[in-house]
């Protein structure tokens, strides 16, 4: 599928950590992302920042 755009995220973050926005009640949650398509990463990052 040469035209497919793939983004990988959230696989290292637990649901509770995402909901609270904090790790160990003190550090901000970090979501790791990987993609070969920059526009897709930017779209996901914008959605995370607005949630």
N, C-alpha and C positions, 0 to 999 in steps of 0.2 A: 504494500500500500504506500507507494512513494509520495502521495499527496497528503498523507495523514499527519495531523499535528498532535503531539503527545505532551501532556504535562503530568508530572508525578508530584504528589504532595500529601501531607497528613499521615503518612505511614509510620512516622516515628513519634506521633503526638496522641496522647489519650484524650478521649472525649471530655473528661472532667477538666483537664488542663486547658482545652480549647474554650470550654464554657466559662471558666473562671478568669482566663487571661493571664494566669500566674502559675509558676512552677514553685512548689514548696512555699507558697504564700508570700514570696518575696521577689522572685525574678520574673520578668515578662515572658510570656509564651513565645517561642520561636517556631515557625513553621518552615521546614525545609522544602524547597521546590527544585525541580529539575525539568528542563525542556530544551528541545532543539529549536523552539519557536519563541522568539522574544516577545512578540505581541501577546501570546497566550500567557506567559509568565506575568506580564504587566496587567493583564485583565484579572488574573487570579489575585495578584497583590492588591489591586484596587478594591476588589470585593472583600478581602480580608481586612483592609484598613477601614472600610465603611461598615463593618459588622460589629 
